[in-house]
Each structure stands twice: as structure tokens, then as C-alpha cells.
Amino acid sequence: MHIEMLEEVRKDGLCFQHCRWHWDDNDPTEGYRFIWREETSGNLKPSRGQAYIPDAATILDLLSQAMKAGWLR
């Protein structure tokens, strides 16, 4: 698998990216991920965690659930 980053916004080292996932056994798919980037070098830090998010609706739904549960700041 290879991940191609198409667009990125960031704040304090946390990046939100629009990416294309090139799967080994399937056609590429586009989606989103949050990933950390080292502030000084600019290198990605996947060891700090990342996740494939298929679409904006999923992100908004998860944020909405967290807000309703009262723990999203």
C-alpha cells in the first residue's frame, strides 16, 4: 500500500490530509486522515497514530457524537 497526499492543513503539528490510498490488491480510493508531523523537520510521524476516514460525512458524524456526549472541546 502507498498513500499519496493530495492536500493538507495543519495546526501545531496535527495534520488533516486529503489522500489517495493505493492498495496492493485494489483500485485506489480517496479519503482523509489525521496524522502528526514533526514541527522542526516536517517529517510525518505515523507512529503517533493515523486513520483512514472514507468521507467528510464520517468525520462530521463522529464530531457530532462527541459533542453530544459532552467530551469534545
GUDREN-689490 format. One line per field, with one value per residue (C-alpha): y, z, x; residue in three letters. Coordinates in steps of 0.05 Angstrom, whole numbers, plus 5000, padded with zeros to 4 digits. Example, Ala and Ser with C-alpha at 12.3 -4.5 7.8 and 13.67 -1.06 7.14 Angstrom:
Y	[4910_4979]
Z	[5156_5143]
X	[5246_5273]
tivo	[ALA_SER]
This chain:
Y	[5000_5071_5135_5196_5261_5309_5367_5385_5434_5434_5464_5453_5391_5357_5350_5336_5307_5290_5228_5174_5103_5058_4989_4929_4888_4940_5004_5069_5102_5174_5193_5232_5222_5257_5248_5282_5319_5337_5413_5424_5374_5369_5293_5253_5215_5155_5120_5171_5144_5154_5130_5125_5164_5150_5216_5282_5255_5205_5259_5304_5246_5228_5300_5308_5245_5270_5338_5304_5261_5324_5309_5348_5414]
Z	[5000_4985_5009_4963_5000_4957_5004_5076_5130_5198_5266_5319_5284_5275_5201_5166_5097_5035_5008_4956_4982_4931_4956_4936_4913_4894_4857_4891_4938_4963_5035_5093_5153_5213_5222_5263_5231_5266_5274_5262_5207_5175_5174_5183_5248_5232_5296_5335_5301_5238_5210_5142_5141_5079_5074_5107_5130_5174_5205_5218_5247_5295_5316_5327_5370_5413_5422_5443_5492_5522_5514_5451_5470]
X	[5000_5022_4989_4991_4977_4935_4921_4938_4921_4956_4958_5011_5038_4970_4953_4887_4900_4861_4896_4892_4905_4938_4920_4962_4902_4850_4838_4859_4809_4807_4794_4820_4866_4893_4968_5023_5081_5146_5146_5221_5236_5167_5172_5107_5102_5056_5079_5037_4975_4934_4868_4835_4770_4727_4689_4671_4604_4640_4684_4624_4583_4639_4649_4574_4572_4630_4596_4531_4569_4598_4672_4690_4723]
tivo	[MET_HIS_ILE_GLU_MET_LEU_GLU_GLU_VAL_ARG_LYS_ASP_GLY_LEU_CYS_PHE_GLN_HIS_CYS_ARG_TRP_HIS_TRP_ASP_ASP_ASN_ASP_PRO_THR_GLU_GLY_TYR_ARG_PHE_ILE_TRP_ARG_GLU_GLU_THR_SER_GLY_ASN_LEU_LYS_PRO_SER_ARG_GLY_GLN_ALA_TYR_ILE_PRO_ASP_ALA_ALA_THR_ILE_LEU_ASP_LEU_LEU_SER_GLN_ALA_MET_LYS_ALA_GLY_TRP_LEU_ARG]
